[in-house]
Amino acid sequence: MSTLVESLKRLYESGRITEEIVMGRLKKGTITQEECDYILSKPKVEEAEEDETVVAEEAEVVEEKTNTEENENKED
């Protein structure tokens, strides 16, 4: 990717520019749709962290449900 695209990606990831600014560049024609998608894509590390969070949250829900069922069985 070009220096401009890499700079925009770095700025976007650091929160110094918004998605609207990147989309503005696309509309002006200074970047392509492919470059825009690349800039707005999440880093692999961030995606992995989100996946871990979802798995942890799902595990908590299962644990809570199991505890609730155990408590209901004790009451019977």
LUMDODREN-645585 format. One line per field, with one value per residue: residue number from 1; x, y, z of N, C-alpha, C, O in turn; residue in three letters. Coordinates in Angstrom, 3 decimals. Layout:
i <- [NUM,...]
n.u <- [X,...]
n.v <- [Y,...]
n.w <- [Z,...]
ca.u <- [X,...]
ca.v <- [Y,...]
ca.w <- [Z,...]
c.u <- [X,...]
c.v <- [Y,...]
c.w <- [Z,...]
o.u <- [X,...]
o.v <- [Y,...]
o.w <- [Z,...]
aa <- [Ala,...]
REM end
This chain:
i <- [1,2,3,4,5,6,7,8,9,10,11,12,13,14,15,16,17,18,19,20,21,22,23,24,25,26,27,28,29,30,31,32,33,34,35,36,37,38,39,40,41,42,43,44,45,46,47,48,49,50,51,52,53,54,55,56,57,58,59,60,61,62,63,64,65,66,67,68,69,70,71,72,73,74,75,76]
n.u <- [0.840,0.291,2.189,0.479,-1.916,-1.077,-0.418,-2.932,-4.265,-2.842,-3.370,-6.154,-6.441,-5.296,-7.113,-7.008,-8.100,-11.371,-13.839,-15.434,-13.735,-11.968,-13.786,-14.444,-12.096,-12.264,-14.540,-13.569,-11.756,-9.115,-8.283,-8.798,-11.655,-10.795,-8.487,-9.696,-11.261,-9.167,-7.949,-9.986,-10.278,-9.994,-7.155,-5.411,-4.736,-6.499,-8.920,-8.616,-8.558,-11.169,-12.583,-11.780,-12.945,-15.670,-15.922,-15.280,-17.400,-19.563,-18.981,-19.355,-22.124,-23.058,-22.080,-23.512,-26.109,-25.914,-25.422,-27.827,-29.633,-28.686,-29.260,-32.046,-32.595,-31.767,-33.690,-35.876]
n.v <- [-1.182,2.325,5.128,7.133,5.703,3.899,5.748,6.932,4.682,4.168,6.561,6.360,4.014,4.886,6.674,9.300,10.214,10.008,7.582,8.909,10.809,9.183,8.048,10.344,10.793,8.657,9.363,11.685,10.564,10.136,7.823,4.314,2.011,-0.468,0.298,1.904,0.012,-1.502,0.381,0.817,-1.670,-3.961,-4.463,-7.623,-8.499,-7.057,-8.149,-10.770,-10.335,-9.404,-11.712,-13.406,-12.065,-12.350,-15.134,-15.458,-14.017,-15.585,-17.935,-17.074,-16.649,-19.261,-20.427,-18.968,-19.795,-22.516,-22.420,-21.296,-23.314,-25.357,-24.289,-24.203,-26.926,-27.703,-26.515,-28.042]
n.w <- [0.000,-0.440,0.877,1.763,2.271,4.265,6.225,6.703,7.703,10.067,11.458,11.677,13.213,15.571,16.405,15.650,13.321,11.840,10.684,8.885,7.769,6.352,4.565,3.187,1.778,0.036,-1.460,-2.669,-4.325,-3.768,-2.589,-3.201,-3.222,-2.267,-0.847,1.065,2.450,3.510,5.229,7.098,8.186,10.949,13.032,13.151,15.745,17.367,16.486,17.387,20.153,20.531,19.832,21.924,24.060,23.490,23.698,26.402,27.576,26.730,28.106,30.724,30.717,30.335,32.659,34.609,33.962,34.521,37.293,38.142,37.419,39.075,41.577,41.428,41.338,43.876,45.433,44.905]
ca.u <- [0.000,1.033,2.511,-0.747,-2.843,-0.520,-0.553,-4.344,-4.592,-2.227,-4.134,-7.485,-6.313,-4.949,-8.241,-6.738,-9.052,-12.589,-14.262,-15.971,-12.603,-11.502,-14.805,-14.297,-10.988,-12.785,-15.436,-12.745,-10.987,-7.685,-8.033,-9.753,-12.504,-9.930,-7.660,-10.605,-11.555,-7.948,-7.766,-11.027,-10.274,-9.421,-5.911,-5.624,-4.640,-7.749,-9.954,-8.406,-8.978,-12.625,-13.034,-11.563,-13.946,-16.958,-15.878,-15.343,-18.761,-20.427,-18.680,-20.006,-23.559,-23.261,-21.841,-24.656,-27.259,-25.665,-25.622,-29.264,-30.262,-28.295,-30.021,-33.423,-32.635,-31.630,-34.950,-36.885]
ca.v <- [0.000,3.578,5.830,7.816,4.715,3.423,6.855,7.028,3.528,4.411,7.640,5.838,3.068,5.607,7.531,10.696,10.560,9.209,6.858,9.906,11.419,8.172,7.966,11.565,10.551,7.752,10.143,12.600,9.784,10.055,6.414,3.399,1.261,-1.486,0.979,2.328,-1.193,-1.832,1.363,0.655,-3.023,-4.064,-5.245,-9.023,-8.609,-6.533,-9.128,-11.896,-9.902,-9.376,-13.097,-13.901,-11.424,-12.988,-16.482,-15.297,-13.614,-16.742,-18.854,-16.530,-16.897,-20.694,-20.667,-18.416,-20.657,-23.746,-22.112,-21.102,-24.629,-26.092,-23.718,-24.644,-28.348,-27.781,-26.071,-29.105]
ca.w <- [0.000,-0.543,2.117,2.178,2.815,5.537,7.181,7.063,8.545,11.381,12.090,11.995,14.317,16.796,16.749,15.291,12.266,11.924,9.487,7.955,7.056,5.393,3.516,2.403,0.842,-0.991,-2.323,-3.473,-5.287,-3.424,-2.281,-3.836,-2.296,-1.650,0.142,2.128,3.231,4.231,6.300,8.105,8.749,12.284,13.079,13.529,17.198,17.911,16.192,18.289,21.481,20.532,19.843,23.281,24.914,23.207,24.271,27.857,27.920,26.545,29.203,31.914,30.581,30.554,34.085,35.334,33.701,35.264,38.702,38.347,37.340,40.278,42.679,41.269,41.694,45.327,46.014,44.682]
c.u <- [0.885,1.287,1.271,-1.696,-2.345,-0.632,-1.994,-4.753,-4.055,-3.005,-5.522,-7.425,-5.997,-6.067,-8.044,-7.570,-10.235,-12.858,-14.777,-14.846,-12.087,-12.492,-14.764,-13.184,-11.433,-13.657,-14.671,-11.925,-9.507,-7.284,-9.113,-10.615,-11.686,-9.062,-8.492,-10.929,-10.354,-7.758,-8.742,-11.073,-9.574,-8.112,-6.204,-5.609,-5.940,-8.891,-9.840,-8.849,-10.494,-13.189,-12.895,-12.601,-15.303,-16.997,-15.986,-16.753,-19.729,-20.218,-19.351,-21.510,-23.862,-23.092,-23.016,-25.886,-27.118,-25.900,-27.098,-29.987,-29.939,-29.092,-31.484,-33.577,-32.542,-32.940,-36.021,-36.747]
c.v <- [1.246,4.186,6.541,6.844,4.202,4.505,7.004,5.879,3.740,5.492,7.167,4.906,3.766,6.555,8.995,11.162,9.598,8.466,7.841,10.563,10.452,8.064,9.205,11.441,9.641,8.528,11.111,11.863,9.698,8.665,5.580,2.716,0.203,-0.863,1.431,1.145,-1.598,-0.903,1.113,-0.743,-3.024,-4.835,-6.659,-9.194,-8.154,-7.519,-10.317,-11.543,-9.871,-10.784,-13.689,-13.323,-12.085,-14.381,-16.406,-14.923,-14.783,-17.753,-18.381,-16.801,-18.365,-21.009,-20.153,-19.309,-21.952,-23.524,-21.946,-22.447,-25.455,-25.598,-24.151,-26.102,-28.543,-27.435,-27.147,-30.134]
c.w <- [0.000,0.841,2.657,2.870,4.165,6.610,7.648,7.983,9.959,12.144,12.513,13.212,15.636,17.235,16.398,14.110,12.374,10.619,8.437,7.143,5.993,4.237,2.620,1.374,-0.302,-1.979,-3.208,-4.525,-4.962,-2.944,-2.955,-2.773,-1.558,-0.554,1.346,3.044,4.082,5.437,7.444,8.723,10.099,12.211,13.567,15.042,17.840,17.668,17.140,19.703,21.580,20.575,21.247,24.229,24.725,23.833,25.787,28.307,27.778,27.665,30.488,31.879,30.866,32.035,34.921,35.174,34.493,36.744,39.026,38.349,38.581,41.479,42.617,41.667,43.201,46.017,45.898,45.708]
o.u <- [2.053,0.670,1.036,-2.219,-3.128,-0.909,-2.254,-5.504,-4.767,-3.264,-6.007,-8.251,-6.387,-5.987,-8.836,-7.737,-10.111,-12.202,-14.581,-15.014,-11.802,-12.095,-15.023,-13.308,-11.035,-13.524,-15.053,-11.457,-8.719,-6.097,-10.204,-10.345,-11.867,-8.919,-8.047,-10.875,-10.510,-7.442,-8.370,-11.818,-8.690,-7.979,-7.154,-6.404,-6.433,-9.739,-10.849,-9.455,-11.053,-14.170,-13.790,-13.087,-16.008,-18.001,-16.703,-17.248,-20.618,-21.179,-19.859,-22.102,-24.826,-23.873,-23.464,-26.616,-28.092,-26.522,-27.564,-30.854,-30.799,-29.545,-32.091,-34.583,-33.169,-33.263,-36.965,-37.494]
o.v <- [1.211,3.797,6.552,7.142,4.086,4.204,7.182,6.084,3.505,5.346,7.533,4.999,3.287,7.167,9.843,12.365,8.508,8.688,7.633,10.834,10.856,7.996,9.111,11.917,9.826,8.364,11.345,12.462,9.237,8.346,6.072,2.827,0.003,-1.426,1.349,1.268,-1.991,-1.361,1.187,-0.977,-2.209,-5.760,-6.865,-9.970,-8.802,-7.709,-10.816,-12.371,-10.267,-11.036,-14.395,-14.028,-12.349,-14.761,-17.199,-15.449,-14.957,-18.366,-19.196,-17.144,-18.673,-21.773,-20.836,-19.548,-22.435,-24.363,-22.404,-22.687,-26.172,-26.394,-24.434,-26.476,-29.450,-27.995,-27.175,-31.113]
o.w <- [0.386,1.832,3.865,3.943,5.108,7.771,8.838,8.937,10.936,13.338,13.584,14.120,16.700,18.300,16.810,13.906,12.934,9.601,7.239,5.954,4.865,3.074,1.421,0.245,-1.452,-3.191,-4.354,-5.494,-5.788,-2.891,-3.244,-1.577,-0.357,0.531,2.491,4.267,5.238,6.535,8.615,9.674,10.363,11.411,14.322,15.574,18.763,18.540,17.638,20.382,22.602,21.276,21.711,25.114,25.700,24.434,26.397,29.304,28.612,28.128,31.257,32.903,31.567,32.602,35.842,36.136,35.071,37.396,40.069,39.189,39.091,42.302,43.650,42.271,43.747,47.064,46.688,45.705]
aa <- [Met,Ser,Thr,Leu,Val,Glu,Ser,Leu,Lys,Arg,Leu,Tyr,Glu,Ser,Gly,Arg,Ile,Thr,Glu,Glu,Ile,Val,Met,Gly,Arg,Leu,Lys,Lys,Gly,Thr,Ile,Thr,Gln,Glu,Glu,Cys,Asp,Tyr,Ile,Leu,Ser,Lys,Pro,Lys,Val,Glu,Glu,Ala,Glu,Glu,Asp,Glu,Thr,Val,Val,Ala,Glu,Glu,Ala,Glu,Val,Val,Glu,Glu,Lys,Thr,Asn,Thr,Glu,Glu,Asn,Glu,Asn,Lys,Glu,Asp]
REM end
